[in-house]
Amino acid sequence: MALRVVNCPHCGKPARWDPANRFRPFCSERCRLIDLGAWANESYRIPVAQTAEDIEVDANAPEPPLN
């Protein structure tokens, strides 16, 4: 069986894809935690184009109260 190597999604360094690498697909715990933090902060988003209906609904929404 050949050793499978993938690029770390965070830093791009080669990372072994096997049970010995407990951080796979990342190269290290550091890269894994950085990626987890990005998910927790909602940094990963899928862009969505607003439709005319979305804009109309936003315009009719009540304003939040001032504290």
PDB file with SEQRES, HELIX, SHEET and CRYST1 records, atoms N, CA, C and O in Angstrom:
SEQRES   1 A   67  MET ALA LEU ARG VAL VAL ASN CYS PRO HIS CYS GLY LYS          
SEQRES   2 A   67  PRO ALA ARG TRP ASP PRO ALA ASN ARG PHE ARG PRO PHE          
SEQRES   3 A   67  CYS SER GLU ARG CYS ARG LEU ILE ASP LEU GLY ALA TRP          
SEQRES   4 A   67  ALA ASN GLU SER TYR ARG ILE PRO VAL ALA GLN THR ALA          
SEQRES   5 A   67  GLU ASP ILE GLU VAL ASP ALA ASN ALA PRO GLU PRO PRO          
SEQRES   6 A   67  LEU ASN                                                      
HELIX    1 AA1 GLU A   29  ALA A   40  1                                  12    
HELIX    2 AA2 ALA A   52  ASN A   60  1                                   9    
SHEET    1 AA1 2 VAL A   5  ASN A   7  0                                        
SHEET    2 AA1 2 PRO A  14  ARG A  16 -1                                        
CRYST1    1.000    1.000    1.000  90.00  90.00  90.00 P 1           1          
ATOM      1  N   MET A   1       0.851  -1.184   0.000  1.00  0.00           N  
ATOM      2  CA  MET A   1       0.000   0.000   0.000  1.00  0.00           C  
ATOM      3  C   MET A   1       0.891   1.239   0.000  1.00  0.00           C  
ATOM      4  O   MET A   1       1.809   1.352   0.812  1.00  0.00           O  
ATOM      5  N   ALA A   2       0.619   2.148  -0.897  1.00  0.00           N  
ATOM      6  CA  ALA A   2       1.430   3.364  -1.029  1.00  0.00           C  
ATOM      7  C   ALA A   2       1.025   4.389   0.022  1.00  0.00           C  
ATOM      8  O   ALA A   2      -0.144   4.485   0.395  1.00  0.00           O  
ATOM      9  N   LEU A   3       1.989   5.139   0.487  1.00  0.00           N  
ATOM     10  CA  LEU A   3       1.730   6.208   1.449  1.00  0.00           C  
ATOM     11  C   LEU A   3       1.022   7.340   0.722  1.00  0.00           C  
ATOM     12  O   LEU A   3       1.521   7.856  -0.278  1.00  0.00           O  
ATOM     13  N   ARG A   4      -0.128   7.717   1.224  1.00  0.00           N  
ATOM     14  CA  ARG A   4      -0.904   8.785   0.601  1.00  0.00           C  
ATOM     15  C   ARG A   4      -0.568  10.100   1.297  1.00  0.00           C  
ATOM     16  O   ARG A   4      -0.582  10.185   2.525  1.00  0.00           O  
ATOM     17  N   VAL A   5      -0.269  11.114   0.506  1.00  0.00           N  
ATOM     18  CA  VAL A   5       0.072  12.433   1.025  1.00  0.00           C  
ATOM     19  C   VAL A   5      -0.868  13.453   0.396  1.00  0.00           C  
ATOM     20  O   VAL A   5      -1.086  13.456  -0.816  1.00  0.00           O  
ATOM     21  N   VAL A   6      -1.421  14.322   1.246  1.00  0.00           N  
ATOM     22  CA  VAL A   6      -2.302  15.393   0.782  1.00  0.00           C  
ATOM     23  C   VAL A   6      -1.728  16.719   1.268  1.00  0.00           C  
ATOM     24  O   VAL A   6      -0.885  16.735   2.165  1.00  0.00           O  
ATOM     25  N   ASN A   7      -2.166  17.808   0.697  1.00  0.00           N  
ATOM     26  CA  ASN A   7      -1.742  19.125   1.157  1.00  0.00           C  
ATOM     27  C   ASN A   7      -2.637  19.568   2.309  1.00  0.00           C  
ATOM     28  O   ASN A   7      -3.857  19.413   2.253  1.00  0.00           O  
ATOM     29  N   CYS A   8      -2.031  20.112   3.336  1.00  0.00           N  
ATOM     30  CA  CYS A   8      -2.774  20.627   4.489  1.00  0.00           C  
ATOM     31  C   CYS A   8      -3.702  21.747   3.995  1.00  0.00           C  
ATOM     32  O   CYS A   8      -3.248  22.659   3.305  1.00  0.00           O  
ATOM     33  N   PRO A   9      -4.998  21.688   4.339  1.00  0.00           N  
ATOM     34  CA  PRO A   9      -5.926  22.719   3.881  1.00  0.00           C  
ATOM     35  C   PRO A   9      -5.598  24.123   4.393  1.00  0.00           C  
ATOM     36  O   PRO A   9      -6.009  25.114   3.789  1.00  0.00           O  
ATOM     37  N   HIS A  10      -4.863  24.213   5.499  1.00  0.00           N  
ATOM     38  CA  HIS A  10      -4.557  25.533   6.050  1.00  0.00           C  
ATOM     39  C   HIS A  10      -3.253  26.104   5.501  1.00  0.00           C  
ATOM     40  O   HIS A  10      -3.239  27.211   4.962  1.00  0.00           O  
ATOM     41  N   CYS A  11      -2.156  25.354   5.637  1.00  0.00           N  
ATOM     42  CA  CYS A  11      -0.846  25.915   5.266  1.00  0.00           C  
ATOM     43  C   CYS A  11      -0.286  25.369   3.961  1.00  0.00           C  
ATOM     44  O   CYS A  11       0.653  25.941   3.407  1.00  0.00           O  
ATOM     45  N   GLY A  12      -0.845  24.272   3.459  1.00  0.00           N  
ATOM     46  CA  GLY A  12      -0.395  23.719   2.193  1.00  0.00           C  
ATOM     47  C   GLY A  12       0.773  22.750   2.285  1.00  0.00           C  
ATOM     48  O   GLY A  12       1.199  22.204   1.267  1.00  0.00           O  
ATOM     49  N   LYS A  13       1.302  22.525   3.496  1.00  0.00           N  
ATOM     50  CA  LYS A  13       2.409  21.578   3.651  1.00  0.00           C  
ATOM     51  C   LYS A  13       1.899  20.159   3.418  1.00  0.00           C  
ATOM     52  O   LYS A  13       0.717  19.884   3.627  1.00  0.00           O  
ATOM     53  N   PRO A  14       2.776  19.259   2.991  1.00  0.00           N  
ATOM     54  CA  PRO A  14       2.360  17.868   2.828  1.00  0.00           C  
ATOM     55  C   PRO A  14       1.971  17.248   4.168  1.00  0.00           C  
ATOM     56  O   PRO A  14       2.638  17.468   5.179  1.00  0.00           O  
ATOM     57  N   ALA A  15       0.892  16.477   4.169  1.00  0.00           N  
ATOM     58  CA  ALA A  15       0.422  15.793   5.375  1.00  0.00           C  
ATOM     59  C   ALA A  15       0.100  14.350   5.020  1.00  0.00           C  
ATOM     60  O   ALA A  15      -0.564  14.082   4.019  1.00  0.00           O  
ATOM     61  N   ARG A  16       0.575  13.426   5.844  1.00  0.00           N  
ATOM     62  CA  ARG A  16       0.291  12.002   5.605  1.00  0.00           C  
ATOM     63  C   ARG A  16      -1.176  11.728   5.892  1.00  0.00           C  
ATOM     64  O   ARG A  16      -1.735  12.200   6.883  1.00  0.00           O  
ATOM     65  N   TRP A  17      -1.786  10.953   5.002  1.00  0.00           N  
ATOM     66  CA  TRP A  17      -3.179  10.547   5.194  1.00  0.00           C  
ATOM     67  C   TRP A  17      -3.176   9.083   5.625  1.00  0.00           C  
ATOM     68  O   TRP A  17      -3.372   8.178   4.814  1.00  0.00           O  
ATOM     69  N   ASP A  18      -2.951   8.876   6.907  1.00  0.00           N  
ATOM     70  CA  ASP A  18      -2.995   7.535   7.470  1.00  0.00           C  
ATOM     71  C   ASP A  18      -3.317   7.632   8.958  1.00  0.00           C  
ATOM     72  O   ASP A  18      -3.229   8.717   9.533  1.00  0.00           O  
ATOM     73  N   PRO A  19      -3.685   6.530   9.589  1.00  0.00           N  
ATOM     74  CA  PRO A  19      -4.085   6.566  11.003  1.00  0.00           C  
ATOM     75  C   PRO A  19      -3.001   7.111  11.939  1.00  0.00           C  
ATOM     76  O   PRO A  19      -3.324   7.566  13.036  1.00  0.00           O  
ATOM     77  N   ALA A  20      -1.750   7.078  11.543  1.00  0.00           N  
ATOM     78  CA  ALA A  20      -0.674   7.608  12.383  1.00  0.00           C  
ATOM     79  C   ALA A  20      -0.749   9.131  12.504  1.00  0.00           C  
ATOM     80  O   ALA A  20      -0.266   9.691  13.488  1.00  0.00           O  
ATOM     81  N   ASN A  21      -1.341   9.801  11.531  1.00  0.00           N  
ATOM     82  CA  ASN A  21      -1.496  11.258  11.583  1.00  0.00           C  
ATOM     83  C   ASN A  21      -2.877  11.559  12.152  1.00  0.00           C  
ATOM     84  O   ASN A  21      -3.866  11.571  11.419  1.00  0.00           O  
ATOM     85  N   ARG A  22      -2.944  11.799  13.448  1.00  0.00           N  
ATOM     86  CA  ARG A  22      -4.247  12.009  14.085  1.00  0.00           C  
ATOM     87  C   ARG A  22      -4.872  13.352  13.736  1.00  0.00           C  
ATOM     88  O   ARG A  22      -6.024  13.602  14.089  1.00  0.00           O  
ATOM     89  N   PHE A  23      -4.136  14.223  13.048  1.00  0.00           N  
ATOM     90  CA  PHE A  23      -4.660  15.539  12.669  1.00  0.00           C  
ATOM     91  C   PHE A  23      -5.128  15.584  11.218  1.00  0.00           C  
ATOM     92  O   PHE A  23      -5.542  16.641  10.740  1.00  0.00           O  
ATOM     93  N   ARG A  24      -5.070  14.459  10.512  1.00  0.00           N  
ATOM     94  CA  ARG A  24      -5.392  14.466   9.087  1.00  0.00           C  
ATOM     95  C   ARG A  24      -6.747  15.082   8.824  1.00  0.00           C  
ATOM     96  O   ARG A  24      -7.655  14.817   9.611  1.00  0.00           O  
ATOM     97  N   PRO A  25      -6.965  15.853   7.827  1.00  0.00           N  
ATOM     98  CA  PRO A  25      -6.078  16.140   6.698  1.00  0.00           C  
ATOM     99  C   PRO A  25      -5.071  17.247   6.972  1.00  0.00           C  
ATOM    100  O   PRO A  25      -4.353  17.668   6.065  1.00  0.00           O  
ATOM    101  N   PHE A  26      -5.010  17.722   8.206  1.00  0.00           N  
ATOM    102  CA  PHE A  26      -4.074  18.800   8.541  1.00  0.00           C  
ATOM    103  C   PHE A  26      -2.704  18.222   8.868  1.00  0.00           C  
ATOM    104  O   PHE A  26      -2.576  17.039   9.184  1.00  0.00           O  
ATOM    105  N   CYS A  27      -1.685  19.065   8.789  1.00  0.00           N  
ATOM    106  CA  CYS A  27      -0.322  18.606   9.056  1.00  0.00           C  
ATOM    107  C   CYS A  27       0.005  18.633  10.539  1.00  0.00           C  
ATOM    108  O   CYS A  27       0.932  17.952  10.980  1.00  0.00           O  
ATOM    109  N   SER A  28      -0.749  19.417  11.323  1.00  0.00           N  
ATOM    110  CA  SER A  28      -0.439  19.554  12.748  1.00  0.00           C  
ATOM    111  C   SER A  28      -1.689  19.957  13.521  1.00  0.00           C  
ATOM    112  O   SER A  28      -2.710  20.326  12.940  1.00  0.00           O  
ATOM    113  N   GLU A  29      -1.583  19.879  14.839  1.00  0.00           N  
ATOM    114  CA  GLU A  29      -2.684  20.308  15.692  1.00  0.00           C  
ATOM    115  C   GLU A  29      -2.939  21.805  15.525  1.00  0.00           C  
ATOM    116  O   GLU A  29      -4.082  22.258  15.568  1.00  0.00           O  
ATOM    117  N   ARG A  30      -1.872  22.557  15.337  1.00  0.00           N  
ATOM    118  CA  ARG A  30      -1.999  24.015  15.159  1.00  0.00           C  
ATOM    119  C   ARG A  30      -2.903  24.341  13.974  1.00  0.00           C  
ATOM    120  O   ARG A  30      -3.828  25.143  14.101  1.00  0.00           O  
ATOM    121  N   CYS A  31      -2.640  23.726  12.829  1.00  0.00           N  
ATOM    122  CA  CYS A  31      -3.460  23.988  11.638  1.00  0.00           C  
ATOM    123  C   CYS A  31      -4.898  23.529  11.852  1.00  0.00           C  
ATOM    124  O   CYS A  31      -5.831  24.191  11.398  1.00  0.00           O  
ATOM    125  N   ARG A  32      -5.088  22.409  12.535  1.00  0.00           N  
ATOM    126  CA  ARG A  32      -6.425  21.903  12.815  1.00  0.00           C  
ATOM    127  C   ARG A  32      -7.198  22.887  13.692  1.00  0.00           C  
ATOM    128  O   ARG A  32      -8.374  23.151  13.438  1.00  0.00           O  
ATOM    129  N   LEU A  33      -6.545  23.431  14.722  1.00  0.00           N  
ATOM    130  CA  LEU A  33      -7.211  24.363  15.626  1.00  0.00           C  
ATOM    131  C   LEU A  33      -7.506  25.709  14.966  1.00  0.00           C  
ATOM    132  O   LEU A  33      -8.527  26.333  15.255  1.00  0.00           O  
ATOM    133  N   ILE A  34      -6.622  26.154  14.088  1.00  0.00           N  
ATOM    134  CA  ILE A  34      -6.879  27.398  13.350  1.00  0.00           C  
ATOM    135  C   ILE A  34      -8.123  27.239  12.488  1.00  0.00           C  
ATOM    136  O   ILE A  34      -8.965  28.136  12.438  1.00  0.00           O  
ATOM    137  N   ASP A  35      -8.241  26.105  11.812  1.00  0.00           N  
ATOM    138  CA  ASP A  35      -9.404  25.847  10.968  1.00  0.00           C  
ATOM    139  C   ASP A  35     -10.671  25.738  11.810  1.00  0.00           C  
ATOM    140  O   ASP A  35     -11.717  26.263  11.426  1.00  0.00           O  
ATOM    141  N   LEU A  36     -10.587  25.063  12.950  1.00  0.00           N  
ATOM    142  CA  LEU A  36     -11.736  24.942  13.839  1.00  0.00           C  
ATOM    143  C   LEU A  36     -12.184  26.322  14.326  1.00  0.00           C  
ATOM    144  O   LEU A  36     -13.381  26.595  14.411  1.00  0.00           O  
ATOM    145  N   GLY A  37     -11.228  27.182  14.643  1.00  0.00           N  
ATOM    146  CA  GLY A  37     -11.557  28.537  15.066  1.00  0.00           C  
ATOM    147  C   GLY A  37     -12.255  29.331  13.980  1.00  0.00           C  
ATOM    148  O   GLY A  37     -13.159  30.118  14.262  1.00  0.00           O  
ATOM    149  N   ALA A  38     -11.839  29.127  12.745  1.00  0.00           N  
ATOM    150  CA  ALA A  38     -12.484  29.820  11.626  1.00  0.00           C  
ATOM    151  C   ALA A  38     -13.937  29.371  11.484  1.00  0.00           C  
ATOM    152  O   ALA A  38     -14.816  30.184  11.201  1.00  0.00           O  
ATOM    153  N   TRP A  39     -14.186  28.077  11.681  1.00  0.00           N  
ATOM    154  CA  TRP A  39     -15.572  27.587  11.638  1.00  0.00           C  
ATOM    155  C   TRP A  39     -16.372  28.189  12.786  1.00  0.00           C  
ATOM    156  O   TRP A  39     -17.507  28.622  12.590  1.00  0.00           O  
ATOM    157  N   ALA A  40     -15.784  28.219  13.995  1.00  0.00           N  
ATOM    158  CA  ALA A  40     -16.494  28.744  15.164  1.00  0.00           C  
ATOM    159  C   ALA A  40     -16.819  30.230  15.005  1.00  0.00           C  
ATOM    160  O   ALA A  40     -17.848  30.696  15.495  1.00  0.00           O  
ATOM    161  N   ASN A  41     -15.951  30.970  14.327  1.00  0.00           N  
ATOM    162  CA  ASN A  41     -16.183  32.401  14.099  1.00  0.00           C  
ATOM    163  C   ASN A  41     -17.033  32.672  12.868  1.00  0.00           C  
ATOM    164  O   ASN A  41     -17.244  33.826  12.494  1.00  0.00           O  
ATOM    165  N   GLU A  42     -17.520  31.611  12.240  1.00  0.00           N  
ATOM    166  CA  GLU A  42     -18.331  31.696  11.024  1.00  0.00           C  
ATOM    167  C   GLU A  42     -17.609  32.428   9.898  1.00  0.00           C  
ATOM    168  O   GLU A  42     -18.223  33.179   9.140  1.00  0.00           O  
ATOM    169  N   SER A  43     -16.295  32.203   9.795  1.00  0.00           N  
ATOM    170  CA  SER A  43     -15.512  32.817   8.721  1.00  0.00           C  
ATOM    171  C   SER A  43     -15.773  32.152   7.375  1.00  0.00           C  
ATOM    172  O   SER A  43     -15.594  32.773   6.327  1.00  0.00           O  
ATOM    173  N   TYR A  44     -16.193  30.896   7.402  1.00  0.00           N  
ATOM    174  CA  TYR A  44     -16.487  30.184   6.165  1.00  0.00           C  
ATOM    175  C   TYR A  44     -17.953  30.399   5.838  1.00  0.00           C  
ATOM    176  O   TYR A  44     -18.833  29.947   6.569  1.00  0.00           O  
ATOM    177  N   ARG A  45     -18.208  31.081   4.753  1.00  0.00           N  
ATOM    178  CA  ARG A  45     -19.582  31.356   4.338  1.00  0.00           C  
ATOM    179  C   ARG A  45     -19.712  31.128   2.843  1.00  0.00           C  
ATOM    180  O   ARG A  45     -18.752  31.283   2.089  1.00  0.00           O  
ATOM    181  N   ILE A  46     -20.893  30.763   2.434  1.00  0.00           N  
ATOM    182  CA  ILE A  46     -21.195  30.587   1.019  1.00  0.00           C  
ATOM    183  C   ILE A  46     -21.888  31.858   0.557  1.00  0.00           C  
ATOM    184  O   ILE A  46     -22.949  32.206   1.076  1.00  0.00           O  
ATOM    185  N   PRO A  47     -21.294  32.567  -0.427  1.00  0.00           N  
ATOM    186  CA  PRO A  47     -21.928  33.808  -0.884  1.00  0.00           C  
ATOM    187  C   PRO A  47     -23.264  33.520  -1.577  1.00  0.00           C  
ATOM    188  O   PRO A  47     -23.386  32.581  -2.364  1.00  0.00           O  
ATOM    189  N   VAL A  48     -24.249  34.344  -1.268  1.00  0.00           N  
ATOM    190  CA  VAL A  48     -25.578  34.190  -1.844  1.00  0.00           C  
ATOM    191  C   VAL A  48     -25.994  35.544  -2.407  1.00  0.00           C  
ATOM    192  O   VAL A  48     -25.869  36.573  -1.744  1.00  0.00           O  
ATOM    193  N   ALA A  49     -26.484  35.524  -3.625  1.00  0.00           N  
ATOM    194  CA  ALA A  49     -26.961  36.759  -4.240  1.00  0.00           C  
ATOM    195  C   ALA A  49     -28.352  37.074  -3.693  1.00  0.00           C  
ATOM    196  O   ALA A  49     -29.214  36.198  -3.627  1.00  0.00           O  
ATOM    197  N   GLN A  50     -28.562  38.328  -3.305  1.00  0.00           N  
ATOM    198  CA  GLN A  50     -29.877  38.734  -2.814  1.00  0.00           C  
ATOM    199  C   GLN A  50     -30.824  38.930  -3.979  1.00  0.00           C  
ATOM    200  O   GLN A  50     -30.446  39.443  -5.032  1.00  0.00           O  
ATOM    201  N   THR A  51     -32.062  38.513  -3.771  1.00  0.00           N  
ATOM    202  CA  THR A  51     -33.087  38.733  -4.781  1.00  0.00           C  
ATOM    203  C   THR A  51     -33.857  39.996  -4.414  1.00  0.00           C  
ATOM    204  O   THR A  51     -33.706  40.515  -3.308  1.00  0.00           O  
ATOM    205  N   ALA A  52     -34.669  40.484  -5.320  1.00  0.00           N  
ATOM    206  CA  ALA A  52     -35.485  41.670  -5.059  1.00  0.00           C  
ATOM    207  C   ALA A  52     -36.424  41.410  -3.886  1.00  0.00           C  
ATOM    208  O   ALA A  52     -36.693  42.316  -3.096  1.00  0.00           O  
ATOM    209  N   GLU A  53     -36.920  40.192  -3.765  1.00  0.00           N  
ATOM    210  CA  GLU A  53     -37.810  39.844  -2.652  1.00  0.00           C  
ATOM    211  C   GLU A  53     -37.071  39.933  -1.316  1.00  0.00           C  
ATOM    212  O   GLU A  53     -37.640  40.411  -0.334  1.00  0.00           O  
ATOM    213  N   ASP A  54     -35.806  39.480  -1.261  1.00  0.00           N  
ATOM    214  CA  ASP A  54     -35.015  39.570  -0.029  1.00  0.00           C  
ATOM    215  C   ASP A  54     -34.816  41.022   0.383  1.00  0.00           C  
ATOM    216  O   ASP A  54     -34.918  41.357   1.563  1.00  0.00           O  
ATOM    217  N   ILE A  55     -34.536  41.870  -0.575  1.00  0.00           N  
ATOM    218  CA  ILE A  55     -34.306  43.288  -0.291  1.00  0.00           C  
ATOM    219  C   ILE A  55     -35.591  43.929   0.228  1.00  0.00           C  
ATOM    220  O   ILE A  55     -35.552  44.745   1.150  1.00  0.00           O  
ATOM    221  N   GLU A  56     -36.731  43.561  -0.364  1.00  0.00           N  
ATOM    222  CA  GLU A  56     -38.018  44.105   0.070  1.00  0.00           C  
ATOM    223  C   GLU A  56     -38.340  43.665   1.500  1.00  0.00           C  
ATOM    224  O   GLU A  56     -38.822  44.466   2.301  1.00  0.00           O  
ATOM    225  N   VAL A  57     -38.080  42.414   1.818  1.00  0.00           N  
ATOM    226  CA  VAL A  57     -38.331  41.910   3.171  1.00  0.00           C  
ATOM    227  C   VAL A  57     -37.438  42.642   4.160  1.00  0.00           C  
ATOM    228  O   VAL A  57     -37.904  43.015   5.236  1.00  0.00           O  
ATOM    229  N   ASP A  58     -36.168  42.858   3.830  1.00  0.00           N  
ATOM    230  CA  ASP A  58     -35.251  43.583   4.707  1.00  0.00           C  
ATOM    231  C   ASP A  58     -35.731  45.017   4.945  1.00  0.00           C  
ATOM    232  O   ASP A  58     -35.617  45.526   6.060  1.00  0.00           O  
ATOM    233  N   ALA A  59     -36.257  45.661   3.926  1.00  0.00           N  
ATOM    234  CA  ALA A  59     -36.710  47.046   4.047  1.00  0.00           C  
ATOM    235  C   ALA A  59     -37.929  47.156   4.956  1.00  0.00           C  
ATOM    236  O   ALA A  59     -38.123  48.183   5.604  1.00  0.00           O  
ATOM    237  N   ASN A  60     -38.757  46.105   5.011  1.00  0.00           N  
ATOM    238  CA  ASN A  60     -39.970  46.123   5.823  1.00  0.00           C  
ATOM    239  C   ASN A  60     -39.736  45.624   7.249  1.00  0.00           C  
ATOM    240  O   ASN A  60     -40.654  45.672   8.068  1.00  0.00           O  
ATOM    241  N   ALA A  61     -38.556  45.156   7.558  1.00  0.00           N  
ATOM    242  CA  ALA A  61     -38.265  44.636   8.898  1.00  0.00           C  
ATOM    243  C   ALA A  61     -38.214  45.786   9.895  1.00  0.00           C  
ATOM    244  O   ALA A  61     -37.691  46.856   9.583  1.00  0.00           O  
ATOM    245  N   PRO A  62     -38.753  45.575  11.089  1.00  0.00           N  
ATOM    246  CA  PRO A  62     -38.709  46.641  12.097  1.00  0.00           C  
ATOM    247  C   PRO A  62     -37.273  46.872  12.570  1.00  0.00           C  
ATOM    248  O   PRO A  62     -36.453  45.954  12.592  1.00  0.00           O  
ATOM    249  N   GLU A  63     -36.997  48.097  12.941  1.00  0.00           N  
ATOM    250  CA  GLU A  63     -35.671  48.416  13.426  1.00  0.00           C  
ATOM    251  C   GLU A  63     -35.530  47.937  14.861  1.00  0.00           C  
ATOM    252  O   GLU A  63     -36.493  47.983  15.627  1.00  0.00           O  
ATOM    253  N   PRO A  64     -34.341  47.477  15.234  1.00  0.00           N  
ATOM    254  CA  PRO A  64     -34.163  47.022  16.624  1.00  0.00           C  
ATOM    255  C   PRO A  64     -34.231  48.194  17.585  1.00  0.00           C  
ATOM    256  O   PRO A  64     -33.847  49.308  17.229  1.00  0.00           O  
ATOM    257  N   PRO A  65     -34.718  47.959  18.812  1.00  0.00           N  
ATOM    258  CA  PRO A  65     -34.815  49.061  19.791  1.00  0.00           C  
ATOM    259  C   PRO A  65     -33.428  49.542  20.216  1.00  0.00           C  
ATOM    260  O   PRO A  65     -32.471  48.769  20.278  1.00  0.00           O  
ATOM    261  N   LEU A  66     -33.351  50.830  20.503  1.00  0.00           N  
ATOM    262  CA  LEU A  66     -32.095  51.404  20.989  1.00  0.00           C  
ATOM    263  C   LEU A  66     -32.022  51.219  22.496  1.00  0.00           C  
ATOM    264  O   LEU A  66     -33.008  51.442  23.198  1.00  0.00           O  
ATOM    265  N   ASN A  67     -30.886  50.822  22.988  1.00  0.00           N  
ATOM    266  CA  ASN A  67     -30.721  50.624  24.431  1.00  0.00           C  
ATOM    267  C   ASN A  67     -30.101  51.813  25.073  1.00  0.00           C  
ATOM    268  O   ASN A  67     -29.888  51.820  26.286  1.00  0.00           O  
TER     269      ASN A  67                                                      
END                                                                             
